[in-house]
Amino acid sequence: MARRRWARPVRTAATRPHVLPTMFSIVPDGAVRRRPSDIVRVVAAATVVAITAAGAGEFSALEHDIYDFLTAAPSELDWLFQIGYWLLPATVVGIIVGASVARRLRLGVSVASATALTLAVGLALDGAVGEQTADALSRAGADLTTGAPDYPPIALAMAAAAVLAGAPYLTRPTRRIVHVLVLVAAVSAIVLVEGLPVAVLGALALAWGIASAVQFALGTPAGTPSSSEVTSALRDLGIGVAVLDLAPEQEWGEARYVIETSDGQQFAVSVLGRDAIDAGLLSKITRFIWYKNSGPTLILSRAQQVEHRAYLLLLAERSGCQVPDVVAAGVAGELGHALLVTEQLGGRSFGEVDEAVLTDEVLDHAWENLAHLHDARLSHGNVSLRNVVLLPSGATGLVDFSRASSSASAERLALDSAELLAGTAAAIGVPRAVEAARRTLGDEHMKDVLPLLQPSALSREVRHTLSKPRELLSTVRSQAAERTGTPEPELTELRRVSPTSLAMAAGAMLGVYLLLGELADVRNVGDVFSNPNWGWLAVCFAVSQTPQFAGAVAMLGSVAAPLPLGPVTAVQFANNFTGLVGGTVATTALVVRFFQKQGLAVAVAVSSGVLNTIAAMISQAILLTVGLLTHAGDFDLGSTGGDGGAASTAIVVILAVGGLSGAILLVPRLRRRISAKLRPQFAAARDNLRDLWGDPRKALQLFGGNVASQLLFAITLNAALHVYGTSLPIMELVVINSFASLLGGVAPVPGGMGVIEAGLIGGFTAAGVPETTAIAATFTARAFTAYLPPIWGWFSMQWLRHHDYL
């Protein structure tokens, strides 16, 4: 393979001159990356900050001794410590000026971001902990004649964060000077009583953590060894280097190069430094949390990692699989990097060639190569198209064994086959890919692969090669099952937890927290519950079921086709059960199935749901506006109970929604993904609305049903208040119900359990209802609208099934 196809050349001082070569190091193209070690540093720094912040309220004997020792210098030397303290901010100014002159935009952004973030966090910590420092000194009777100690010393933290964020862009001698200046400034801060020892330690940890966070967000060249370091290490292994290039494809936690020796040979070099251990550890922890199978065995030594990888390559070669030959492996160089040197196979990867080049013979050889590997119980772990190489001879080979494992389980071997099948299906089409896999695997082994054809089973590299992974993999499963004459299998459950379940747990914790905040100061709620008005209780129960009928009318108005009112009402009641069990996905599936049985297309069912949601939002907005215009002055937000938990949550919700909206608008990739998901739904809703446009009766049903539903919920709340001897105007109750529904809709909890309750209690108390009465009325209304309806919702679903409506 030609060298220019593999890499971009490393720029040297001769090819990339810049103004301040003695201060800034040369950053090769492609050398800036996110380091796994930065995540570890952020976690460690956050731990130190938490510990020191907790200790800021105590002036311990050890801290007093350190303070006395460092402040024992004569006051005539204060000017010297002043210089030591302010040298660090001066260095920051020098770095910024140098970055501007040398046009190092990333360096300037890193320094500015670290400074701003440290200022924000430092001010927050000072507001939360700063007063405790003064109290501790007062209790300890400390005699501080100079200075005003803070937690943390913000100026020190900002300067340290700035220089630490910019340090990877500096030459090694300059970095050492900068680190010394940080220590000098820290000692000077204690001597000048800018901060006590614990506070200074917290400031340094804060600076270190924020600098690491900025480097992880923006990337840093610190994780890429210099060309001289790699060349020296290769020389120690007996390999002379004529040309050294960074490889275009890099692996997280290691640096990859392509070299050309003095005799014209081309080798691939993987360099594992400190990041390799952190990358393996983080990957193992992440997979253990999310997946039942946590992946290959964790190796906590970079030397053992390259030796293990070389061992796997030798085993793969013995099995008959075409893989790169191992040239050298070991620890070398001044910094003790671990290196693995292999020969280049040449040729091009499957991801680079045209579909016409991937003939049946080429595909068969690729599958046979993988079969040889599996016969030796070796798993590759990342069979993406870039790791399957078409050689000049027409044969194929496998490269990159960084995630391989020996003595692999049957599931890991099947995962390799699933990745190759998914990748080739995207490259050459599903029919040819399925047939190629069947020719080698056979129908029996295909049955083991099909349940693993799901996005969560594939490596990140494979998923990124698929434009629409769910749709493609579903097509592969169905066609493969049809050709093998077997029913399409259920997918293997690979995840230990899912993002949805974590969001549910977080939402449930939020609901519990809000409820506890509302109930914390209440003592006699039981007395209120003990004497209800039974007549109003019956009215509350009766009225609480009527919103389902209004929802049925709105559902009739969301489609042009005529539907029977009785079964549609039963669907509304059945949704109380499916919504509790499966959330929005289950209710949507129930409605889609009902519409299908009525002869309507799936697109109409989905679009009717979107249209109904939009109509509900418009109706609720109109009623909320009227309610606020007429009764805004009747609410006292300072009396929401529970220390204002519901009001605080509303602010958090507004900020979260605003932040999410901003992310959607500003991040192109996220904006495209959201747009791709929502555009078809809104298009279907628009088409459905066009069909409804000529029928005013449908519009009246759609909007009238939603308005009636909101008013009936408000009447239910009023009846619940009457049960305990109080009441509120209907429009006030509309505002309260809308506020609580907003909180419950945002929280990822089925039915908004806990969150809606807190919103209702906060709304009632803000409107002047006694807190005990508000709590009793809230739980009474929620019992009839949320807790009990799933019981008869289950019977409604059984009725729909019995009468063939589902």
C-alpha positions in Angstrom: 0.0 0.0 0.0 1.3 3.4 -0.9 2.3 5.5 2.1 0.1 8.5 1.3 -3.0 6.3 1.4 -2.3 5.3 5.0 -1.5 8.6 6.7 -0.9 12.3 6.6 2.7 13.3 7.1 3.8 14.6 10.4 4.7 18.3 10.2 8.1 19.3 11.4 9.7 22.6 12.1 10.9 22.8 8.5 7.4 22.2 7.0 5.5 24.2 9.6 7.3 27.2 10.8 5.9 29.3 13.6 6.9 32.3 15.6 7.7 30.9 19.0 9.4 27.5 18.5 11.1 27.7 21.9 7.8 27.9 23.8 5.2 25.9 21.8 5.7 22.3 20.8 4.8 21.1 17.3 1.3 19.5 17.1 1.1 17.1 14.1 -2.1 16.8 12.1 -4.4 14.2 13.8 -2.4 14.3 17.0 -5.2 16.1 19.0 -7.5 13.6 20.6 -9.6 12.9 23.7 -7.7 11.0 26.4 -9.4 8.5 28.6 -7.0 9.6 31.4 -8.7 12.9 31.5 -11.9 11.3 32.7 -10.0 9.6 35.5 -8.4 13.0 36.4 -11.8 14.7 36.5 -13.2 12.0 38.8 -10.1 12.2 41.1 -10.2 16.0 41.2 -13.9 16.1 42.0 -13.2 13.7 44.9 -10.5 15.9 46.3 -12.6 19.0 45.9 -15.5 17.3 47.7 -13.3 16.2 50.6 -11.5 19.6 51.0 -14.9 21.5 50.7 -16.2 19.3 53.5 -13.2 20.0 55.6 -13.3 23.8 55.0 -15.4 24.2 58.1 -12.7 22.8 60.4 -9.3 24.3 61.1 -7.5 21.1 62.1 -4.3 20.9 64.2 -2.3 19.6 61.2 -3.5 22.4 59.0 -2.6 24.9 61.8 0.9 23.4 61.9 1.4 23.7 58.2 0.0 27.2 58.2 2.4 28.2 61.1 5.4 26.6 59.3 4.8 28.3 56.0 4.0 31.7 57.5 7.0 31.8 59.7 9.0 33.8 57.2 9.8 37.4 58.1 7.2 39.9 56.8 10.1 41.7 55.0 10.0 38.8 52.5 6.3 39.2 51.6 7.3 41.0 48.4 9.1 37.8 47.3 6.0 35.7 47.9 3.9 38.4 46.1 6.1 37.9 43.0 5.7 34.1 43.3 2.0 34.4 43.6 1.5 36.7 40.6 4.0 35.0 38.3 1.4 32.4 37.5 -1.2 34.9 36.2 1.6 36.6 34.3 2.4 33.3 32.7 -1.2 32.9 31.6 -1.1 36.3 29.9 2.2 35.2 28.2 0.6 32.0 26.9 -2.4 33.8 25.6 -0.3 36.4 23.8 2.0 33.7 22.4 -1.0 31.7 21.2 -2.4 34.7 19.4 0.9 35.5 17.7 1.5 31.8 16.8 -2.2 31.5 15.7 -2.9 28.6 18.1 -6.6 28.9 18.2 -7.3 25.6 20.0 -4.8 26.6 22.7 -6.4 30.0 23.2 -9.9 28.4 23.4 -8.7 25.8 25.9 -7.1 28.5 28.2 -10.1 30.8 28.0 -12.6 27.9 28.6 -10.7 26.6 31.6 -10.5 30.1 33.1 -14.2 30.8 32.7 -15.3 27.5 34.0 -13.0 27.7 37.0 -14.4 31.2 37.8 -18.0 29.9 37.7 -17.3 26.8 39.8 -15.1 28.8 42.2 -17.8 31.4 42.8 -20.3 28.6 43.4 -18.0 26.9 45.9 -17.2 30.2 47.6 -20.9 30.9 48.0 -21.6 27.5 49.5 -18.4 26.9 51.6 -16.7 30.3 51.9 -18.4 31.4 55.1 -17.5 28.1 56.8 -13.8 29.0 56.6 -14.3 32.2 58.5 -16.4 30.4 61.1 -13.7 27.7 61.5 -11.0 30.3 62.0 -13.1 32.1 64.6 -13.7 29.0 66.5 -10.0 28.0 66.4 -9.0 31.5 67.6 -6.5 31.8 64.8 -4.5 35.0 64.7 -4.4 36.0 61.1 -2.8 39.4 60.8 -2.8 39.5 57.0 -4.9 38.2 54.1 -8.5 37.1 53.8 -8.6 33.3 53.3 -11.3 32.0 51.0 -12.4 28.6 49.8 -11.1 28.3 47.2 -8.6 31.0 46.4 -10.3 31.8 43.0 -7.4 33.8 41.5 -5.0 30.9 42.1 -7.5 28.3 40.8 -8.2 30.3 37.6 -4.5 30.8 36.8 -3.6 27.2 37.6 -6.5 25.9 35.4 -5.4 28.1 32.5 -1.8 27.0 32.5 -2.6 23.4 33.0 -5.1 23.5 30.1 -2.4 25.0 27.9 0.5 22.9 29.1 0.2 20.0 26.5 0.8 22.6 23.8 4.1 23.7 25.3 7.6 22.2 24.9 8.7 19.9 27.6 11.1 22.4 29.3 8.4 25.0 29.3 5.9 22.6 30.8 8.2 21.8 33.7 8.7 25.5 34.4 4.9 26.0 34.4 4.4 23.1 36.9 7.0 24.6 39.2 5.3 28.0 39.0 2.0 26.4 40.0 3.6 24.9 43.1 5.3 28.2 43.9 2.0 30.1 43.6 0.3 27.6 45.9 2.9 28.0 48.6 2.8 31.8 48.2 -1.0 31.7 48.5 -0.7 30.1 51.9 2.0 32.4 53.1 0.0 35.4 52.0 -3.1 33.9 53.6 -5.0 34.0 50.3 -6.2 30.5 51.4 -5.6 28.0 54.1 -3.7 24.7 53.2 -6.9 22.8 52.6 -8.4 25.5 50.5 -5.3 25.8 48.4 -5.3 22.0 47.9 -8.9 22.3 46.8 -8.1 25.1 44.4 -5.3 23.0 42.8 -7.6 20.0 42.5 -10.3 22.2 41.0 -7.9 23.6 38.5 -6.6 20.2 37.6 -10.0 18.7 37.1 -11.4 21.6 35.0 -8.2 21.6 32.9 -8.7 17.9 32.3 -12.4 18.4 31.5 -11.6 21.1 28.9 -8.9 18.9 27.4 -11.3 16.0 27.1 -14.0 18.2 25.5 -11.7 20.0 23.0 -9.0 17.4 22.6 -5.3 17.5 23.5 -2.0 16.5 21.9 -0.8 15.1 25.3 -1.9 11.6 24.4 0.1 11.4 21.2 3.9 10.6 21.6 6.2 12.8 19.6 7.8 11.5 16.5 11.2 11.6 18.2 10.0 9.5 21.1 8.5 6.8 18.8 11.6 6.8 16.6 13.8 6.3 19.6 11.7 3.5 21.0 11.7 1.7 17.7 15.4 2.1 17.5 15.6 0.3 20.9 13.6 -2.6 19.4 16.1 -2.8 16.5 14.0 -1.1 13.9 15.5 1.9 12.0 12.9 4.4 10.8 13.2 6.5 7.6 9.6 7.8 7.5 7.1 8.0 10.4 3.5 9.0 9.8 0.4 9.1 12.0 -2.1 6.5 10.8 -5.5 8.1 9.7 -7.5 5.7 11.9 -6.7 6.0 15.6 -7.8 3.8 18.5 -8.9 5.3 21.8 -6.1 5.0 24.4 -3.3 4.3 22.0 -1.4 6.0 19.1 -1.0 4.3 15.8 1.7 5.0 13.2 2.8 3.8 9.8 6.6 3.6 9.3 8.9 3.0 6.4 12.3 1.5 7.3 15.5 2.4 5.6 15.2 -0.7 3.4 11.8 0.3 2.1 9.6 -2.0 4.3 6.3 -0.7 5.7 5.2 -1.6 9.2 2.2 -0.6 11.4 3.1 0.5 14.9 0.7 0.6 17.9 2.1 2.7 20.8 0.5 2.1 24.2 1.2 4.6 26.9 -0.5 5.5 30.2 -3.8 6.1 28.4 -4.1 2.4 27.4 -4.7 1.3 31.0 -7.3 4.0 31.6 -9.0 3.3 28.3 -9.3 -0.4 29.1 -10.5 0.2 32.6 -13.1 2.7 31.6 -14.3 0.5 28.7 -14.6 -2.5 31.1 -16.5 -0.4 33.7 -18.8 1.0 31.1 -19.6 -2.3 29.5 -20.1 -3.9 33.0 -22.7 -1.2 33.8 -24.6 -1.4 30.5 -24.1 -4.9 29.3 -24.3 -8.4 30.7 -21.1 -9.3 28.8 -18.4 -6.9 29.8 -16.1 -7.8 27.0 -12.5 -9.1 26.9 -10.5 -9.7 30.1 -9.1 -6.5 31.5 -5.2 -6.3 31.4 -3.8 -3.7 33.7 -0.3 -3.6 32.2 0.5 -2.0 28.8 3.4 -4.4 28.3 1.1 -7.4 28.8 -1.4 -5.8 26.5 1.0 -5.7 23.5 2.3 -9.2 24.4 -1.2 -10.6 24.6 -2.1 -8.9 21.2 1.0 -10.4 19.6 0.2 -13.8 21.1 -3.3 -13.6 19.6 -1.9 -12.7 16.2 0.4 -15.7 16.3 -2.5 -18.0 17.2 -4.6 -16.5 14.4 -1.8 -17.1 11.9 -1.5 -20.7 13.1 -5.3 -21.2 12.6 -5.0 -20.4 8.9 -6.4 -16.9 9.1 -4.6 -14.3 7.0 -3.3 -11.7 9.5 -0.3 -9.3 9.7 3.0 -10.9 10.8 4.4 -9.8 14.2 7.7 -8.0 13.8 8.4 -6.8 17.4 6.6 -6.3 20.7 7.9 -4.9 23.9 8.5 -1.9 26.1 11.1 0.6 24.9 12.0 4.3 24.8 12.8 6.8 27.5 9.2 7.0 28.6 8.6 3.3 28.7 6.0 3.0 25.9 4.8 -0.4 24.9 5.0 -1.0 21.2 3.6 -3.6 18.8 5.1 -3.6 15.3 3.4 -5.6 12.6 3.9 -5.9 8.8 1.4 -4.2 6.5 -0.9 -6.6 4.6 -1.3 -4.1 1.8 -4.4 -3.8 -0.3 -7.5 -1.9 0.7 -10.2 -2.3 3.3 -13.7 -3.4 2.4 -14.9 0.0 3.4 -12.8 1.6 0.6 -13.6 -0.6 -2.4 -16.6 -0.5 -4.7 -19.4 -3.0 -4.4 -18.4 -4.5 -7.8 -15.0 -5.5 -6.4 -16.6 -7.5 -3.6 -17.4 -10.6 -5.6 -18.8 -13.8 -4.2 -15.3 -15.3 -4.2 -14.0 -12.4 -2.1 -16.9 -12.6 0.3 -16.5 -16.4 0.7 -12.8 -15.9 1.5 -13.6 -13.2 4.1 -16.1 -15.6 5.8 -13.6 -18.5 5.6 -11.0 -16.3 7.2 -13.3 -15.6 10.1 -14.2 -19.3 10.3 -10.5 -20.2 10.7 -10.3 -17.7 13.6 -13.4 -19.1 15.3 -12.2 -22.7 14.9 -9.3 -21.7 17.2 -11.9 -20.1 19.6 -10.5 -16.7 18.8 -12.8 -13.7 18.7 -11.8 -10.6 16.8 -14.1 -8.3 18.7 -14.4 -5.6 16.0 -15.1 -7.0 12.5 -15.8 -3.6 10.9 -15.3 -3.2 7.1 -12.1 -1.2 7.7 -10.6 -4.2 9.5 -11.3 -6.6 6.6 -8.7 -6.1 3.9 -8.8 -7.1 0.3 -5.2 -8.1 -0.7 -3.7 -7.6 -4.2 -3.9 -11.4 -4.7 -7.7 -11.3 -4.3 -7.6 -13.0 -0.9 -8.6 -11.2 2.3 -7.1 -10.6 5.7 -8.1 -9.3 9.1 -6.3 -6.5 10.9 -6.5 -4.7 14.3 -6.7 -7.3 17.1 -6.9 -4.7 19.8 -10.2 -6.1 21.1 -9.6 -9.8 20.4 -9.8 -12.5 23.0 -8.9 -16.2 23.2 -11.0 -19.0 24.5 -14.0 -16.9 23.4 -17.5 -17.9 24.3 -20.0 -18.9 21.6 -21.8 -15.6 22.0 -18.6 -13.6 21.3 -17.9 -15.7 18.2 -21.5 -15.2 17.0 -21.1 -11.4 17.6 -18.1 -11.4 15.1 -20.3 -13.1 12.5 -23.1 -10.6 13.2 -20.8 -7.7 12.6 -19.5 -9.0 9.4 -23.0 -9.8 8.2 -24.2 -6.3 9.1 -21.3 -4.6 7.5 -21.5 -6.5 4.2 -25.2 -6.0 4.1 -24.7 -2.2 4.2 -22.0 -2.4 1.5 -23.4 -4.9 -1.1 -27.1 -5.2 -0.1 -29.0 -7.6 2.1 -29.7 -10.5 -0.3 -26.0 -11.1 -1.3 -24.7 -10.6 2.2 -27.2 -13.2 3.6 -26.3 -15.7 1.0 -22.6 -15.2 1.5 -23.0 -15.8 5.2 -25.1 -18.9 4.6 -22.6 -20.5 2.3 -20.0 -20.6 5.1 -22.0 -20.7 8.3 -24.8 -22.9 7.2 -28.4 -22.5 8.3 -27.8 -23.9 11.8 -25.1 -21.4 12.7 -27.1 -18.6 11.1 -29.8 -19.2 13.8 -27.2 -18.3 16.4 -26.3 -15.1 14.7 -29.8 -13.7 14.0 -30.7 -12.9 17.6 -27.6 -10.7 17.9 -28.4 -8.6 14.8 -29.2 -5.5 16.9 -27.5 -2.1 17.2 -26.5 -2.7 20.9 -24.6 -5.8 19.9 -22.4 -4.2 17.3 -19.2 -2.2 18.0 -19.2 1.5 17.6 -17.2 1.4 14.3 -19.7 -1.1 12.8 -22.8 1.0 13.9 -21.3 4.1 12.3 -21.0 2.4 8.9 -24.8 1.8 8.9 -27.0 4.7 7.9 -30.2 3.3 9.4 -29.0 0.4 11.7 -32.4 -0.6 13.1 -34.1 -0.8 9.7 -31.2 -2.5 8.0 -30.7 -5.1 10.8 -34.5 -5.8 10.9 -34.4 -6.5 7.1 -31.4 -8.8 7.5 -33.1 -10.8 10.2 -36.3 -11.2 8.3 -34.7 -12.2 5.0 -32.2 -14.5 6.7 -35.0 -16.2 8.7 -37.1 -16.6 5.5 -34.2 -18.1 3.6 -33.3 -20.5 6.4 -36.9 -21.5 6.8 -37.1 -20.5 10.4 -39.3 -18.0 12.3 -37.7 -14.7 13.0 -36.1 -15.1 16.5 -36.5 -12.9 19.5 -33.5 -10.6 20.1 -31.1 -11.6 22.8 -31.2 -9.3 25.8 -27.7 -7.9 26.0 -28.1 -4.9 28.1 -28.0 -5.0 31.9 -29.7 -1.6 32.1 -31.0 0.8 29.4 -31.0 4.6 29.2 -34.8 4.4 29.5 -34.6 2.4 32.7 -32.0 4.8 34.2 -34.2 7.8 33.2 -37.2 6.0 34.9 -35.2 5.5 38.0 -34.0 9.1 38.0 -37.6 10.3 37.5 -38.8 8.1 40.3 -36.2 9.5 42.6 -37.2 13.0 41.6 -40.8 12.2 42.4 -39.9 10.7 45.8 -37.7 13.7 46.6 -40.4 16.2 45.7 -43.0 14.4 47.7 -40.7 14.1 50.7 -40.1 17.8 50.5 -43.8 18.5 50.5 -44.5 16.1 53.3 -41.5 16.9 55.5 -43.2 19.5 57.8 -46.7 18.0 57.8 -47.9 16.3 61.0 -51.7 15.9 60.8 -52.6 14.9 57.3 -54.1 11.7 58.8 -56.7 13.8 60.7 -57.8 15.4 57.4 -58.2 12.0 55.7 -60.2 10.7 58.6 -63.2 13.0 58.0 -64.0 13.3 54.3 -67.3 14.4 52.8 -68.5 11.1 51.4 -71.0 12.7 49.0 -68.3 14.8 47.4 -66.0 11.8 47.4 -68.6 9.9 45.2 -68.8 13.0 42.9 -65.0 13.1 42.6 -64.9 9.5 41.6 -67.6 9.9 39.0 -66.2 13.1 37.5 -62.7 11.6 37.4 -63.7 9.0 34.8 -65.3 11.6 32.4 -62.0 12.8 30.8 -61.7 9.4 29.2 -64.9 10.1 27.3 -63.7 13.6 26.2 -60.4 11.9 25.1 -62.4 9.5 23.0 -64.2 12.4 21.3 -60.8 14.0 20.5 -59.5 10.7 19.2 -62.6 10.5 16.8 -61.7 14.0 15.5 -58.0 13.1 14.9 -58.8 10.8 11.9 -61.0 11.3 8.8 -62.5 7.8 8.9 -65.6 7.2 11.0 -64.9 5.1 14.1 -67.3 3.5 16.7 -67.4 5.6 19.9 -67.7 2.7 22.3 -64.5 0.9 21.3 -62.6 4.2 21.1 -63.7 5.0 24.7 -62.5 1.5 25.7 -59.1 2.3 24.1 -58.9 5.4 26.3 -59.5 3.4 29.4 -57.2 0.6 28.3 -54.4 3.2 27.9 -54.5 3.7 31.7 -53.2 0.1 32.0 -50.7 0.0 29.1 -49.3 3.4 30.1 -48.5 2.2 33.6 -46.9 -1.0 32.3 -45.1 0.2 29.2 -45.3 3.9 29.1 -45.8 5.9 25.9 -44.5 3.1 23.7 -47.1 0.7 24.9 -50.0 3.2 24.5 -48.8 4.0 21.0 -48.7 0.3 20.1 -52.2 -0.2 21.4 -53.6 2.7 19.4 -51.8 1.6 16.2 -53.1 -1.9 16.6 -56.6 -0.6 17.1 -56.5 1.5 14.0 -55.0 -1.4 12.0 -58.0 -3.5 13.0 -60.2 -0.7 11.8 -58.6 -0.8 8.4 -56.4 2.3 8.7 -52.7 2.5 7.9 -50.0 2.7 10.5 -49.0 6.2 9.2 -52.6 7.4 9.9 -52.4 6.0 13.4 -49.1 7.6 14.2 -50.1 10.9 12.6 -53.4 11.0 14.6 -51.4 10.7 17.8 -49.2 13.6 16.7 -52.2 15.6 15.7 -54.0 14.9 19.0 -50.9 15.9 21.0 -50.6 19.2 19.1 -54.3 19.9 19.6 -54.0 19.1 23.3 -51.0 21.5 23.6 -52.9 24.3 21.8 -56.0 23.8 24.0 -54.0 23.7 27.2 -52.1 26.8 26.2 -55.3 28.7 25.5 -56.9 27.7 28.8 -53.6 28.4 30.7 -53.4 31.9 29.2 -56.9 32.7 30.2 -56.4 31.3 33.7 -53.2 33.3 34.2 -54.8 36.5 32.9 -57.7 36.2 35.2 -56.1 34.7 38.3 -52.4 35.3 38.2 -52.6 37.5 41.3 -54.2 34.8 43.3 -51.1 32.7 43.5 -48.4 33.2 46.2 -45.3 31.4 45.0 -43.6 31.9 48.3 -46.2 29.6 49.9 -45.7 26.4 47.8 -44.7 24.3 50.8 -41.8 21.9 51.2 -39.3 24.8 50.9 -40.5 25.6 47.5 -39.6 22.2 46.0 -42.2 22.4 43.2 -41.3 25.9 42.2 -37.6 25.0 42.2 -38.4 22.0 40.0 -40.4 24.2 37.6 -37.3 26.4 37.2 -35.1 23.3 36.6 -37.6 22.0 34.1 -37.6 25.3 32.2 -33.8 25.5 32.2 -33.6 21.8 31.1 -36.1 22.3 28.2 -34.2 25.5 27.2 -30.9 23.7 27.3 -32.2 20.8 25.3 -33.8 23.2 22.7 -30.5 25.1 22.5 -28.6 21.9 22.0 -31.0 20.8 19.2 -30.6 24.1 17.5 -26.8 24.5 17.9 -25.5 21.0 17.4 -25.8 20.0 13.7 -25.6 16.3 14.3 -28.2 16.3 17.0 -30.4 18.7 15.0 -30.2 16.3 12.0 -31.1 13.3 14.1 -34.1 15.0 15.8 -35.2 16.4 12.4 -35.0 12.9 10.8 -37.1 11.4 13.6 -39.8 14.2 13.7 -40.1 15.2 10.0 -42.0 12.1 8.9 -44.3 12.3 11.9 -45.2 16.0 11.2 -45.6 15.2 7.5 -48.0 12.5 8.2 -49.9 14.7 10.7 -50.1 17.4 8.0 -51.5 15.0 5.5 -54.0 13.8 8.0 -55.0 17.4 8.8 -55.5 18.1 5.1 -58.0 15.3 5.0 -59.8 16.7 8.0 -59.7 20.3 6.8 -63.0 20.1 4.9 -64.9 18.6 7.9 -65.6 21.2 10.6 -67.2 18.5 12.8 -63.9 16.7 13.1 -62.1 19.9 14.1 -64.8 20.5 16.7 -64.3 17.0 18.0 -60.6 17.3 18.1 -60.3 20.6 19.9 -63.5 20.4 21.8 -62.6 17.0 23.2 -59.2 18.3 24.4 -60.7 21.4 26.0 -63.3 19.4 27.7 -60.7 17.0 29.0 -58.7 19.8 30.6 -61.8 21.3 32.2 -63.0 17.9 33.5 -59.6 17.3 35.1 -60.0 20.7 36.8 -63.5 19.8 38.0 -62.1 16.6 39.4 -59.6 18.5 41.4 -62.3 20.9 42.6 -64.4 17.9 43.8 -61.4 16.5 45.6 -61.0 19.9 47.4 -64.7 19.8 48.3 -64.2 16.4 49.9 -62.1 18.2 52.6 -64.2 21.4 52.9 -62.6 23.8 50.5 -62.6 24.8 46.8 -60.9 27.0 44.2 -62.2 28.7 41.0 -62.1 26.4 37.9 -59.6 28.5 35.9 -57.2 28.5 38.9 -57.5 24.7 38.9 -56.8 24.7 35.1 -53.5 26.6 35.8 -52.6 24.2 38.6 -53.4 21.1 36.6 -51.4 22.5 33.6 -48.4 23.2 35.8 -48.5 19.7 37.3 -49.0 18.1 33.9 -46.0 19.9 32.5 -43.8 18.6 35.3 -45.2 15.1 35.0 -44.8 15.1 31.2 -41.1 16.1 31.4 -40.2 13.6 34.1 -39.5 10.1 32.6 -41.9 8.3 35.0 -45.0 6.4 33.9 -48.0 8.6 34.7 -45.7 11.2 36.2 -45.9 9.4 39.5 -44.6 11.5 42.4 -43.9 14.5 40.2 -47.5 15.4 39.4 -48.4 15.0 43.0 -45.7 17.5 44.1 -46.9 19.9 41.4 -50.5 19.7 42.5 -49.6 20.2 46.2 -47.4 23.2 45.3 -50.1 24.7 43.2 -52.8 24.2 45.8 -50.7 25.8 48.6 -49.7 28.7 46.3 -53.4 29.3 45.7 -54.0 29.5 49.5 -55.2 26.0 50.3 -53.8 24.7 53.7 -50.9 22.3 53.2 -52.6 19.3 54.9 -55.8 19.8 52.8 -53.7 20.2 49.6 -52.0 16.9 50.3 -55.2 15.1 51.1 -57.0 16.5 48.0 -54.1 15.7 45.8 -53.9 12.0 46.7 -57.7 11.7 46.5 -57.8 13.0 43.0 -54.7 11.0 41.9 -56.2 7.8 43.3 -59.2 8.2 41.0 -57.3 9.4 38.0 -54.0 7.5 38.1 -53.7 4.8 40.8 -57.0 2.9 40.4 -57.8 3.3 36.6 -55.2 0.7 35.5 -57.5 -1.9 37.2 -60.5 -1.3 35.0 -58.1 -0.4 32.1 -57.0 -4.1 32.1 -60.6 -5.2 31.8 -61.1 -2.7 29.0 -58.1 -4.2 27.1 -59.5 -7.7 27.6 -62.9 -6.6 26.2 -61.2 -5.1 23.2 -59.3 -8.3 22.6 -62.4 -10.5 23.1 -64.3 -8.4 20.5 -61.4 -8.5 18.0 -60.6 -4.8 18.2 -56.9 -5.5 19.1 
